[in-house]
Amino acid sequence: MTDLFIIGAGTAGLSAAIYAVRAGKSVIVAESGTYGGQIINTPDIENYPGIAHISGYEFATNLYSQATDLGVKVIFAKVEEITGDGPFTIKAGKDTYEAKTIIIATGAKNRHLGLKNEERLIGKGISYCATCDGMFFKGKDVAVNGGGNTALSDALYLAGIANHVTLIHRRDSFRGDKADLDKLNTCDNVTFLLNSNVTGLSGKDHLESIAVTNVKTRETTNVPVSALFVAIGQEPDNQIFANLVDLDEKGYIKAGADCETSHPGIYAAGDCRTTSLRQLTTAAADGAIAATAACTYIDRN
């Protein structure tokens, strides 16, 4: 029987683990992929308070080492089933665990375009991580689809690698940080296509071009590119928890600033929960709040 079972070894999950183990609780963290979450692929973090510059890999590795050095047990397995009302029984991989409380910190996954040929061309020109795959297209023409911080960051990163970057956004203005947008405006190898959507993907063995349709004129343009980096947002992967906690219409776990879900003893932290802002700082804060609430719940029960 462990005190806390945390699902997800991203910023929220590992922050929760650190707070819980420092409070004297036993902690197991389950991760189905790589520790660190999506931030591990970010080349340069500039907006985390107190740290002017740090790579996502270094940040995630420091966080992981801090947690494990404190005694947090991390298992690399996918949680497949949770039963019980508390204590809970968790099936992860081939093993089964029992826990007094659960913190769900599964983050969110990249949203796909849903276009024909998209799945076939993943890894052959279609990518959802510029920092992971950008170097494969050094000196070539590429495109980025999106208008938020990730899209702007991706375009800026690729501008230093690719021959030319076409940044496509469905609205007439970007939602991302003005600082990154200002930097992009100084790049002579970046072109903006606003009020536009990617509507087609062409290529036999690899991506060769994309169809871009203007949402106002309905005119479609063929843009030759070797790669398209999709950065149109994220979506949660919470369906496995639907029988335990309430989800909103988009599939996010209903939990407020206190990180409490509809089920006593289960908490949600980070990008997987309903929130107006999904950032590194909010993930870390959620982890601390969820762990503290879980510890209080254990002490009272």
Backbone torsions as a table, in degrees:
resi	resn	phi	psi	omega
1	MET	NA	119.2	175.5
2	THR	-103.8	155.0	-179.5
3	ASP	-70.1	-51.6	-178.9
4	LEU	-125.4	133.7	171.9
5	PHE	-115.4	115.8	-175.5
6	ILE	-107.2	128.1	-179.0
7	ILE	-101.6	106.6	-179.7
8	GLY	117.0	124.8	-178.7
9	ALA	-109.1	42.0	172.8
10	GLY	-89.4	-162.7	-178.4
11	THR	-60.7	-44.4	-179.6
12	ALA	-64.8	-48.1	-177.2
13	GLY	-64.4	-45.4	-179.1
14	LEU	-70.9	-35.2	175.5
15	SER	-63.1	-42.4	177.4
16	ALA	-61.8	-42.2	-179.4
17	ALA	-61.5	-42.6	-179.9
18	ILE	-62.7	-45.8	-179.4
19	TYR	-65.7	-39.0	-177.3
20	ALA	-70.5	-43.2	-177.8
21	VAL	-70.6	-30.8	175.9
22	ARG	-70.5	-20.0	176.2
23	ALA	-88.3	5.7	175.8
24	GLY	88.7	14.6	-178.6
25	LYS	-97.6	152.2	173.7
26	SER	-83.9	138.3	-171.5
27	VAL	-136.1	134.8	169.7
28	ILE	-122.7	132.5	176.3
29	VAL	-114.2	127.8	177.9
30	ALA	-107.9	130.5	179.9
31	GLU	-131.2	126.6	-177.8
32	SER	-86.5	-14.0	-179.6
33	GLY	-125.8	-121.3	179.3
34	THR	-106.9	139.9	177.9
35	TYR	-60.4	153.7	176.9
36	GLY	104.9	-25.1	-177.8
37	GLY	69.7	-159.5	-174.2
38	GLN	-69.4	-22.3	-177.5
39	ILE	-65.6	-20.3	-177.3
40	ILE	-63.4	-21.4	-179.3
41	ASN	-92.1	-1.3	-178.5
42	THR	-81.6	125.0	-176.1
43	PRO	-69.3	-34.3	-175.8
44	ASP	-149.2	116.1	176.1
45	ILE	-92.9	123.8	-176.8
46	GLU	-119.8	-5.7	-172.9
47	ASN	-116.6	18.0	176.7
48	TYR	-91.5	121.9	-175.3
49	PRO	-54.4	130.5	176.5
50	GLY	89.5	-11.9	178.3
51	ILE	-126.5	107.0	-175.5
52	ALA	-67.9	-41.9	-179.6
53	HIS	-146.6	133.2	173.2
54	ILE	-161.7	142.9	177.4
55	SER	-75.7	153.8	178.0
56	GLY	-61.1	-36.8	179.5
57	TYR	-64.1	-44.6	-179.8
58	GLU	-66.1	-42.0	179.3
59	PHE	-60.6	-49.4	-177.9
60	ALA	-64.6	-40.5	-179.7
61	THR	-67.1	-40.2	176.5
62	ASN	-61.4	-42.5	-179.3
63	LEU	-65.7	-43.1	179.4
64	TYR	-63.2	-45.8	-179.6
65	SER	-65.0	-39.3	178.5
66	GLN	-60.5	-43.7	-178.9
67	ALA	-67.1	-48.5	-177.1
68	THR	-68.7	-34.0	177.4
69	ASP	-64.4	-28.5	178.7
70	LEU	-81.2	-8.5	177.6
71	GLY	109.8	7.5	177.4
72	VAL	-69.6	131.5	177.4
73	LYS	-92.1	124.0	179.2
74	VAL	-112.7	126.9	175.4
75	ILE	-115.6	141.7	-179.6
76	PHE	-103.6	91.8	-177.9
77	ALA	-157.9	151.8	178.9
78	LYS	-89.0	130.0	175.7
79	VAL	-73.1	123.8	-175.4
80	GLU	-107.2	-24.3	-176.7
81	GLU	-159.9	141.9	174.6
82	ILE	-129.9	127.9	179.0
83	THR	-130.9	163.0	178.8
84	GLY	96.2	160.8	179.2
85	ASP	-104.3	-1.7	-178.5
86	GLY	117.2	111.0	3.2
87	PRO	-61.9	161.6	-176.3
88	PHE	-111.2	148.6	174.2
89	THR	-109.9	126.0	-175.5
90	ILE	-119.6	124.9	174.4
91	LYS	-98.1	119.1	-179.6
92	ALA	-132.6	114.3	-175.2
93	GLY	64.1	-127.4	-179.4
94	LYS	-94.3	-2.6	-174.0
95	ASP	-111.9	161.7	178.5
96	THR	-124.9	138.4	-177.2
97	TYR	-128.1	156.1	174.3
98	GLU	-120.9	139.4	-177.5
99	ALA	-144.8	148.7	177.3
100	LYS	-76.6	-35.2	179.1
101	THR	-139.5	161.5	179.8
102	ILE	-132.0	137.5	170.4
103	ILE	-118.1	120.3	177.6
104	ILE	-92.5	119.0	-178.6
105	ALA	-138.4	53.7	-172.7
106	THR	-84.3	-3.3	178.5
107	GLY	66.6	-148.3	179.5
108	ALA	-145.0	158.0	-179.6
109	LYS	-108.7	160.1	-178.7
110	ASN	-65.8	135.7	178.2
111	ARG	-80.3	136.4	178.9
112	HIS	-91.8	162.2	179.8
113	LEU	-74.3	-31.0	-177.9
114	GLY	79.2	24.3	-178.1
115	LEU	-95.6	156.9	175.0
116	LYS	-60.7	138.8	179.3
117	ASN	80.7	-6.3	-176.3
118	GLU	-62.4	-51.8	-177.6
119	GLU	-64.0	-37.1	-178.9
120	ARG	-65.6	-31.9	-175.0
121	LEU	-98.4	5.0	175.0
122	ILE	-63.6	128.1	-176.7
123	GLY	84.0	-3.4	178.6
124	LYS	-125.0	34.0	-179.5
125	GLY	125.4	-22.7	175.0
126	ILE	-97.9	125.1	-178.5
127	SER	-141.3	155.0	177.2
128	TYR	-117.7	12.6	-179.0
129	CYS	-146.9	101.4	-178.0
130	ALA	-65.9	-39.5	-178.6
131	THR	-71.6	-23.0	177.5
132	CYS	-77.9	-42.8	-168.6
133	ASP	-115.8	-4.3	-175.0
134	GLY	-57.3	-39.1	-176.7
135	MET	-65.3	-20.3	177.5
136	PHE	-67.6	-16.5	-174.8
137	PHE	-119.9	31.7	178.3
138	LYS	-61.0	129.0	178.2
139	GLY	78.5	7.9	-178.4
140	LYS	-111.9	170.4	177.3
141	ASP	-88.6	129.0	-178.4
142	VAL	-134.3	170.3	177.8
143	ALA	-135.2	153.4	174.9
144	VAL	-125.8	134.1	178.8
145	ASN	-113.5	117.5	179.2
146	GLY	150.4	167.6	-177.5
147	GLY	-135.5	6.4	-179.8
148	GLY	-96.5	-165.9	-177.6
149	ASN	-61.2	-40.3	-179.0
150	THR	-63.4	-44.7	-179.8
151	ALA	-62.2	-44.6	-179.9
152	LEU	-65.7	-41.8	178.4
153	SER	-64.1	-41.8	178.3
154	ASP	-62.2	-46.0	-178.6
155	ALA	-62.7	-40.2	179.8
156	LEU	-65.8	-42.9	177.7
157	TYR	-62.6	-45.2	-177.8
158	LEU	-69.8	-27.8	179.8
159	ALA	-60.5	-27.1	179.0
160	GLY	-87.0	-2.7	-177.1
161	ILE	-119.2	-47.7	-173.1
162	ALA	-82.4	164.7	174.6
163	ASN	-70.0	-44.5	-179.7
164	HIS	-150.4	143.2	179.6
165	VAL	-122.1	126.3	173.4
166	THR	-105.5	118.9	-179.1
167	LEU	-101.7	118.1	-173.2
168	ILE	-111.9	129.7	180.0
169	HIS	-140.7	139.5	-174.0
170	ARG	-75.6	-14.7	178.8
171	ARG	-105.3	177.9	-178.4
172	ASP	-91.9	-0.6	176.5
173	SER	-149.8	158.8	-177.4
174	PHE	-90.7	152.0	179.2
175	ARG	-97.0	-10.8	-175.0
176	GLY	-76.6	179.6	-177.2
177	ASP	-61.5	135.7	-179.9
178	LYS	-62.6	-33.2	-179.3
179	ALA	-60.1	-44.1	178.4
180	ASP	-68.7	-38.3	179.3
181	LEU	-64.2	-40.3	178.2
182	ASP	-62.0	-39.5	178.3
183	LYS	-65.6	-40.8	179.9
184	LEU	-64.4	-34.9	179.9
185	ASN	-66.3	-16.0	177.9
186	THR	-93.4	-6.2	-178.9
187	CYS	-86.0	122.0	-178.0
188	ASP	-82.3	-2.2	178.1
189	ASN	-111.1	22.3	178.4
190	VAL	-120.5	129.5	176.7
191	THR	-118.0	135.8	177.5
192	PHE	-98.0	132.7	170.5
193	LEU	-119.7	95.7	-177.8
194	LEU	-91.7	166.5	-177.1
195	ASN	53.5	38.8	-173.7
196	SER	-138.3	149.0	176.1
197	ASN	-123.7	147.9	169.5
198	VAL	-78.9	121.2	-174.4
199	THR	-118.6	-5.1	179.9
200	GLY	-157.7	149.6	179.3
201	LEU	-129.3	126.9	-176.9
202	SER	-126.0	143.1	178.4
203	GLY	154.5	141.1	-178.7
204	LYS	-84.0	-67.4	-179.0
205	ASP	-96.4	-17.5	178.1
206	HIS	-156.4	163.6	-179.0
207	LEU	-63.9	131.6	179.9
208	GLU	-118.3	-30.7	179.1
209	SER	-162.1	162.1	176.5
210	ILE	-127.3	148.2	174.6
211	ALA	-95.4	128.1	-179.1
212	VAL	-120.4	123.0	-176.5
213	THR	-111.6	127.2	176.6
214	ASN	-73.5	127.2	-174.5
215	VAL	-71.5	-17.9	-179.4
216	LYS	-94.9	-47.8	-176.8
217	THR	-89.8	-16.7	-176.4
218	ARG	66.3	11.8	177.8
219	GLU	-78.3	134.9	-179.4
220	THR	-109.4	132.3	-179.5
221	THR	-119.1	139.1	176.6
222	ASN	-91.7	122.4	-177.9
223	VAL	-115.4	111.0	178.0
224	PRO	-69.6	122.7	177.7
225	VAL	-145.5	155.1	176.1
226	SER	-92.8	-17.7	-179.0
227	ALA	-152.7	148.2	172.7
228	LEU	-126.1	121.7	178.3
229	PHE	-102.0	113.9	-174.0
230	VAL	-90.0	120.7	-179.6
231	ALA	-137.8	62.1	-174.5
232	ILE	-105.9	23.0	176.9
233	GLY	109.9	-174.5	-175.5
234	GLN	-131.0	165.3	174.9
235	GLU	-142.0	146.7	-176.8
236	PRO	-77.0	163.2	176.5
237	ASP	-124.3	67.1	-169.9
238	ASN	-110.1	6.8	-174.2
239	GLN	-60.7	-28.9	179.3
240	ILE	-64.6	-21.0	-178.3
241	PHE	-99.4	3.4	-173.4
242	ALA	-61.8	-27.6	-179.8
243	ASN	-86.0	-4.2	-178.5
244	LEU	-108.2	-43.0	-174.9
245	VAL	-131.5	158.5	179.6
246	ASP	-77.4	136.8	176.2
247	LEU	-112.6	152.9	174.6
248	ASP	-84.9	-176.6	-174.5
249	GLU	-65.6	-18.9	178.8
250	LYS	-96.6	-1.3	178.2
251	GLY	94.1	4.2	177.3
252	TYR	-81.0	148.8	179.5
253	ILE	-73.2	128.6	178.7
254	LYS	-71.8	109.2	178.4
255	ALA	-158.2	132.7	-178.5
256	GLY	-88.4	-158.9	-178.2
257	ALA	-62.6	-21.1	178.4
258	ASP	-84.0	-3.7	177.2
259	CYS	65.9	10.7	179.8
260	GLU	-83.5	134.7	177.6
261	THR	-95.0	-174.4	179.3
262	SER	-73.9	-11.7	-178.4
263	HIS	-108.6	120.1	178.5
264	PRO	-55.5	133.5	178.3
265	GLY	90.9	-5.0	177.7
266	ILE	-118.7	130.2	-177.4
267	TYR	-125.2	155.4	178.5
268	ALA	-125.2	133.1	-176.9
269	ALA	-134.8	140.1	175.2
270	GLY	88.9	-153.9	-171.4
271	ASP	-66.4	-15.1	-177.2
272	CYS	-78.1	-12.7	-176.3
273	ARG	-103.0	165.4	176.9
274	THR	-68.1	123.0	-179.4
275	THR	-163.1	156.0	-179.0
276	SER	-87.4	-13.0	-177.7
277	LEU	-140.9	129.4	178.2
278	ARG	-121.2	96.4	-177.8
279	GLN	-134.8	169.6	179.4
280	LEU	-60.6	-41.4	-178.7
281	THR	-66.5	-39.3	-179.6
282	THR	-71.2	-32.3	177.3
283	ALA	-65.3	-45.1	179.0
284	ALA	-63.5	-42.6	179.3
285	ALA	-63.6	-43.9	177.9
286	ASP	-58.4	-41.8	-179.8
287	GLY	-60.0	-43.8	179.3
288	ALA	-65.0	-42.6	-178.5
289	ILE	-66.5	-46.2	-178.8
290	ALA	-63.3	-42.3	-179.6
291	ALA	-64.9	-42.5	179.8
292	THR	-64.0	-41.6	178.3
293	ALA	-65.1	-40.7	179.5
294	ALA	-65.1	-40.9	178.4
295	CYS	-63.1	-41.5	177.7
296	THR	-63.0	-41.5	179.3
297	TYR	-61.1	-44.2	179.6
298	ILE	-62.5	-45.5	-178.0
299	ASP	-64.4	-30.3	-178.6
300	ARG	-85.8	-14.3	-177.9
301	ASN	-116.2	NA	NA
